[in-house]
Amino acid sequence: MLALVSLMISYVLMGIGAFCSVVGAIGMIRFPNYFVRLHASTVSVIGGGFTTLLGLAFYSAAVVTDVGLKYLLSSGAIIVAIFLFITSPVSTHAAARASHKFGIPVEPKVCDKLEEAGGVK
């Protein structure tokens, strides 16, 4: 019974991950400027990669029969998911800040709080 619940959770998480990857890919095509496309790529990495890896951890816990291999696969997927969860927003923020400092245009511009505050220092 526990294996069936774990299997269902894994399918749901992998489905959410696939959906987020598709939405992020569409956003990369449709969004108007570089900075908003950075947001779409982060959605794709966090929503697509993180949830899919968590789904893989649940799947390996439900399907794999060898205990050592089960824990190796599950813990490896969780460690990589946590690494993605921590590093992806930080790297996106660093890329956006460097691009703004370098002078990449923000068009069409609705508001630019960094410019209003006197620029990036």
C-alpha positions as CSV (number, residue, x, y, z in Angstrom):
1,M,0.0,0.0,0.0
2,L,2.8,2.4,0.9
3,A,4.6,1.6,-2.4
4,L,1.4,2.4,-4.3
5,V,1.1,5.8,-2.6
6,S,4.7,6.6,-3.3
7,L,4.2,5.6,-6.9
8,M,1.2,7.9,-7.3
9,I,3.1,10.8,-5.6
10,S,6.0,10.2,-8.0
11,Y,3.7,10.3,-11.1
12,V,2.1,13.6,-9.8
13,L,5.4,15.2,-9.2
14,M,6.8,14.1,-12.6
15,G,3.7,15.4,-14.3
16,I,4.0,18.8,-12.5
17,G,7.7,18.9,-13.5
18,A,6.8,18.2,-17.2
19,F,4.2,20.9,-17.1
20,C,6.5,23.5,-15.6
21,S,9.2,22.6,-18.2
22,V,6.8,23.1,-21.1
23,V,5.5,26.4,-19.6
24,G,9.1,27.6,-19.1
25,A,9.9,26.7,-22.7
26,I,6.9,28.6,-24.0
27,G,7.9,31.6,-21.8
28,M,11.4,31.6,-23.2
29,I,9.8,32.0,-26.7
30,R,7.0,34.4,-25.9
31,F,8.3,36.8,-23.3
32,P,9.4,40.2,-24.6
33,N,12.9,40.9,-23.0
34,Y,15.9,39.2,-21.5
35,F,15.0,39.8,-17.9
36,V,11.5,38.2,-18.1
37,R,13.0,35.3,-20.0
38,L,15.4,34.8,-17.1
39,H,12.3,34.3,-15.0
40,A,10.9,31.7,-17.4
41,S,14.2,29.8,-17.3
42,T,14.1,29.8,-13.5
43,V,10.6,28.5,-13.6
44,S,11.7,25.7,-15.9
45,V,14.7,24.7,-13.8
46,I,12.9,24.9,-10.4
47,G,9.5,23.7,-11.4
48,G,10.7,21.3,-14.0
49,G,14.0,20.0,-12.6
50,F,13.3,20.1,-8.8
51,T,9.9,18.5,-8.9
52,T,10.9,15.9,-11.4
53,L,13.9,14.9,-9.2
54,L,11.7,14.6,-6.2
55,G,9.3,12.5,-8.2
56,L,12.3,10.3,-9.2
57,A,13.2,9.9,-5.5
58,F,9.7,8.7,-4.7
59,Y,9.7,6.5,-7.8
60,S,12.9,4.8,-6.9
61,A,11.7,4.3,-3.3
62,A,8.6,2.6,-4.7
63,V,10.0,0.5,-7.5
64,V,13.6,-0.5,-6.8
65,T,13.8,-3.7,-4.7
66,D,17.5,-3.6,-3.7
67,V,17.7,-1.6,-0.5
68,G,21.2,-0.2,-1.1
69,L,20.4,0.9,-4.6
70,K,17.0,2.3,-3.5
71,Y,18.6,4.6,-0.9
72,L,21.5,5.6,-3.3
73,L,19.1,6.7,-6.0
74,S,16.7,8.4,-3.7
75,S,19.3,10.3,-1.8
76,G,21.2,11.2,-4.9
77,A,18.0,12.7,-6.5
78,I,17.2,14.6,-3.4
79,I,20.7,16.0,-3.1
80,V,20.7,17.2,-6.7
81,A,17.2,18.7,-6.3
82,I,18.4,20.7,-3.2
83,F,21.4,21.9,-5.1
84,L,19.2,23.1,-8.0
85,F,16.8,24.7,-5.5
86,I,19.6,26.7,-3.9
87,T,21.8,27.6,-6.9
88,S,19.3,28.4,-9.6
89,P,17.7,31.5,-8.1
90,V,21.1,32.8,-7.0
91,S,22.6,32.4,-10.5
92,T,19.6,34.0,-12.1
93,H,19.8,37.0,-9.8
94,A,23.5,37.4,-10.5
95,A,22.9,37.2,-14.3
96,A,20.1,39.7,-14.1
97,R,22.1,42.2,-12.0
98,A,25.2,41.9,-14.2
99,S,23.1,42.3,-17.4
100,H,21.4,45.4,-15.9
101,K,24.8,46.8,-14.9
102,F,26.2,46.1,-18.4
103,G,23.4,48.0,-20.0
104,I,21.2,45.4,-21.5
105,P,18.0,47.3,-22.5
106,V,14.8,46.6,-20.5
107,E,12.3,47.1,-23.3
108,P,9.3,47.2,-23.2
109,K,9.8,48.9,-19.8
110,V,7.0,49.1,-17.2
111,C,9.1,50.2,-14.3
112,D,12.8,49.9,-13.4
113,K,13.4,50.2,-9.6
114,L,17.2,49.9,-10.0
115,E,17.2,52.8,-12.4
116,E,15.0,54.9,-10.2
117,A,17.3,54.2,-7.2
118,G,20.3,55.5,-9.1
119,G,21.5,52.4,-10.9
120,V,23.4,49.4,-9.9
121,K,26.3,50.1,-7.6
